Amino acid sequence: MNRFIDIAAPGIAGLTPYVPGKPISGLERELGISHSVKLASNENPLGASPKVAEAIGRAMQDLARYPDGGGYDLRFALGAKHDVDPACITLGNGSNDVLDMIARVFLRPGDESLFSQYAFAVYPISSQAAGAKLVVAPARDYGHDLNALQAHISDRTRVIWIANPNNPTGTWLEADELKAFLTAVPENIIVVVDEAYSEYVAQEAYPDASQWLEDFPNLVVTRTFSKAYGLAALRVGYGISHPDVAELLNRVRQPFNVNSFAQVGALAALEDQAFIQSSVEANLAGMAQLIEGFEAMDLGYIPSVGNFITVELDRSGVEVDQALLREGCIARPVANYGMPTHLRVTVGLPEENRRFLDALKKVLG
């Protein structure tokens, strides 16, 4: 028992730390192996645009200077990208930072935070830390059931969280159904649409919810540079919202929360949309490769539009994961999401996907 738990905020007692994907260095150090493959954290296997490294190199001369605390250039570039006023943009140390700001601003003890079964783990962590009551609506086919979410709205609901596409299941919502749901939500409830994987989605009916801010002033859309843009190491994301919402979020945003390299790297990444297109094409090919491998092993999977896919096993996902680690392959068990016989697998390069599939076949016997 932690000796200081009694003086911590009430919501902290029931929390456990978020567990990230195991780093390659950690696995190789523990097992004394080399040439491991990491398909656990939904990173871009192509890396980042070469323009990012060039921009960061130029910024090295200003190491002794604080970053631009307001992120002026990046906010204006993002405003232009989404056709919104820069006052609508809130910068974060990754989009998780923005999600946490939302919880701190809009959730108090006794308030209700509503999200779907199998939703991203940060929603309950940030909500509970703020003292809110967690309300979980049942999923449908591992994805958001908007009717169930609507049925769970009460007069104490303050924030609703929706990931589109959803992590860890890869499921997604079409524009018409999501817009109808937003129309039905009372205006005094903040609705967060987390679009961390939006760049990978090829379906025409997939919405860019940032274009709906005029219709829904209670809407906050979050995006990240950690996935398709390949800047996970830099930690930079952002929220798009009504200026009044953004102004409140910026009241709790930590000073200099997005460092100088992250800002210039993100600006450079935005300018290289050809790299994003290459990443999308590589992802589609890799997804097809993994699906073909799963079907050859007669394994079920959840259809995904992200850069990952969740495969269903006939045994414990944690046990399979441990065996895969010994083969030098890092995937992500999702038992903590209530999916004990599933593994989430990031789409990698062709040789990485093949290495994983071979190892999975060996482990499953």
Backbone hydrogen bonds, N-H to C=O, Kabsch-Sander energy under -0.5 kcal/mol:
donor,donor_aa,acceptor,acceptor_aa,energy
5,I,2,N,-1.5
7,I,4,F,-1.4
8,A,5,I,-1.0
12,I,9,A,-1.8
13,A,9,A,-0.6
13,A,10,P,-0.8
15,L,12,I,-1.8
27,L,23,P,-2.0
28,E,24,I,-2.6
29,R,25,S,-2.0
30,E,26,G,-2.2
31,L,27,L,-2.6
32,G,28,E,-1.4
33,I,28,E,-0.8
37,V,328,G,-2.9
39,L,37,V,-0.6
39,L,330,I,-3.5
47,G,44,N,-1.9
49,S,229,Y,-0.5
52,V,49,S,-1.7
53,A,49,S,-0.8
54,E,50,P,-1.7
55,A,51,K,-2.1
56,I,52,V,-2.5
57,G,53,A,-2.4
58,R,54,E,-1.7
59,A,55,A,-1.3
60,M,56,I,-0.7
60,M,57,G,-0.9
61,Q,58,R,-0.7
62,D,59,A,-1.9
63,L,60,M,-1.3
65,R,62,D,-1.9
69,G,67,P,-0.9
71,G,68,D,-1.4
75,R,71,G,-3.0
76,F,72,Y,-2.3
77,A,73,D,-2.1
78,L,74,L,-2.5
79,G,75,R,-2.4
80,A,76,F,-2.1
81,K,77,A,-2.1
82,H,78,L,-2.2
83,D,79,G,-0.8
84,V,79,G,-2.5
88,C,85,D,-2.8
89,I,86,P,-1.8
90,T,239,G,-2.3
92,G,237,G,-2.8
94,G,92,G,-2.2
97,D,94,G,-1.0
98,V,94,G,-0.8
99,L,95,S,-2.3
100,D,96,N,-2.3
101,M,97,D,-2.0
102,I,98,V,-2.3
103,A,99,L,-1.8
104,R,100,D,-2.3
105,V,101,M,-2.3
106,F,102,I,-2.5
107,L,103,A,-1.8
110,G,131,G,-1.2
111,D,108,R,-2.4
112,E,156,R,-2.9
113,S,133,K,-2.9
114,L,112,E,-0.5
114,L,159,V,-2.8
115,F,135,V,-2.1
117,Q,137,A,-2.7
119,A,116,S,-1.5
123,Y,120,F,-1.3
125,I,121,A,-1.6
126,S,122,V,-2.7
127,S,123,Y,-2.0
128,Q,124,P,-2.7
129,A,125,I,-2.1
130,A,126,S,-1.2
131,G,128,Q,-1.5
132,A,127,S,-2.2
133,K,111,D,-3.5
135,V,113,S,-2.8
137,A,115,F,-2.5
137,A,135,V,-0.5
140,R,143,G,-2.6
143,G,140,R,-2.0
146,L,144,H,-0.8
149,L,145,D,-2.4
150,Q,146,L,-2.5
151,A,147,N,-2.0
152,H,148,A,-1.1
152,H,149,L,-0.8
153,I,150,Q,-1.3
157,T,154,S,-1.3
158,R,112,E,-2.6
159,V,112,E,-1.2
160,I,190,I,-2.7
161,W,114,L,-2.5
162,I,192,V,-2.8
164,N,162,I,-0.5
164,N,194,D,-2.7
166,N,171,T,-2.9
170,G,166,N,-2.9
175,A,205,A,-2.5
178,L,174,E,-2.0
179,K,175,A,-2.7
180,A,176,D,-2.1
181,F,177,E,-1.7
182,L,178,L,-2.4
183,T,179,K,-2.1
184,A,180,A,-1.2
184,A,181,F,-0.5
185,V,181,F,-1.0
185,V,182,L,-0.6
189,I,186,P,-1.6
190,I,158,R,-2.6
191,V,218,N,-2.3
192,V,160,I,-3.3
192,V,190,I,-0.6
193,V,191,V,-0.6
193,V,220,V,-2.8
194,D,162,I,-3.2
194,D,192,V,-0.7
195,E,193,V,-0.7
195,E,222,T,-2.7
198,S,195,E,-1.7
200,Y,197,Y,-1.5
201,V,198,S,-1.4
206,Y,203,Q,-1.4
209,A,207,P,-0.8
211,Q,208,D,-2.0
212,W,209,A,-2.0
213,L,210,S,-0.8
215,D,212,W,-0.8
216,F,212,W,-1.8
219,L,216,F,-1.9
220,V,191,V,-2.7
221,V,240,I,-2.7
222,T,193,V,-2.0
223,R,238,Y,-2.7
225,F,236,V,-2.3
230,G,227,K,-1.3
231,L,225,F,-2.6
232,A,226,S,-0.5
234,L,231,L,-1.3
235,R,231,L,-1.1
237,G,92,G,-2.3
238,Y,223,R,-2.4
239,G,90,T,-2.7
240,I,221,V,-2.8
241,S,88,C,-2.0
242,H,219,L,-0.6
245,V,242,H,-0.7
246,A,242,H,-2.6
247,E,243,P,-2.4
248,L,244,D,-1.3
249,L,245,V,-2.3
250,N,246,A,-2.5
251,R,247,E,-0.6
251,R,248,L,-0.8
252,V,248,L,-0.7
252,V,249,L,-1.1
253,R,249,L,-1.0
257,N,254,Q,-1.2
259,N,257,N,-0.6
263,Q,259,N,-2.1
264,V,260,S,-2.5
265,G,261,F,-2.5
266,A,262,A,-2.4
267,L,263,Q,-2.0
268,A,264,V,-2.1
269,A,265,G,-2.4
270,L,266,A,-2.3
271,E,267,L,-1.1
272,D,268,A,-0.5
272,D,269,A,-1.2
273,Q,271,E,-0.7
275,F,272,D,-0.6
276,I,272,D,-1.0
277,Q,273,Q,-2.1
278,S,274,A,-2.1
279,S,275,F,-2.2
280,V,276,I,-2.4
281,E,277,Q,-2.3
282,A,278,S,-2.4
283,N,279,S,-2.1
284,L,280,V,-2.3
285,A,281,E,-2.0
286,G,282,A,-2.5
287,M,283,N,-2.8
288,A,284,L,-2.0
289,Q,285,A,-1.9
290,L,286,G,-2.3
291,I,287,M,-2.6
292,E,288,A,-2.4
293,G,289,Q,-1.9
294,F,290,L,-2.6
295,E,291,I,-2.7
296,A,292,E,-1.8
297,M,293,G,-1.2
298,D,295,E,-1.1
299,L,294,F,-2.7
300,G,312,E,-0.5
302,I,310,T,-2.4
305,V,170,G,-1.8
309,I,345,V,-2.4
310,T,302,I,-0.6
311,V,309,I,-0.6
311,V,343,L,-2.8
312,E,300,G,-3.2
313,L,341,T,-3.4
317,G,340,P,-3.2
318,V,340,P,-0.5
320,V,316,S,-2.1
321,D,317,G,-2.4
322,Q,318,V,-2.2
323,A,319,E,-1.9
324,L,320,V,-2.5
325,L,321,D,-2.3
326,R,322,Q,-1.3
327,E,323,A,-0.6
327,E,324,L,-1.0
328,G,325,L,-1.7
329,C,324,L,-2.4
330,I,37,V,-3.2
331,A,329,C,-0.7
332,R,344,R,-1.9
334,V,339,M,-0.5
334,V,342,H,-1.1
337,Y,334,V,-1.6
338,G,335,A,-2.1
339,M,334,V,-1.4
342,H,339,M,-1.4
343,L,311,V,-2.1
344,R,332,R,-3.3
345,V,309,I,-2.9
345,V,343,L,-0.5
346,T,39,L,-2.0
347,V,307,N,-2.5
353,N,349,L,-2.8
354,R,350,P,-2.3
355,R,351,E,-2.1
356,F,352,E,-2.4
357,L,353,N,-2.7
358,D,354,R,-2.6
359,A,355,R,-2.1
360,L,356,F,-2.9
361,K,357,L,-2.5
362,K,358,D,-2.0
363,V,359,A,-2.6
364,L,360,L,-2.6
365,G,361,K,-0.8
365,G,362,K,-0.5
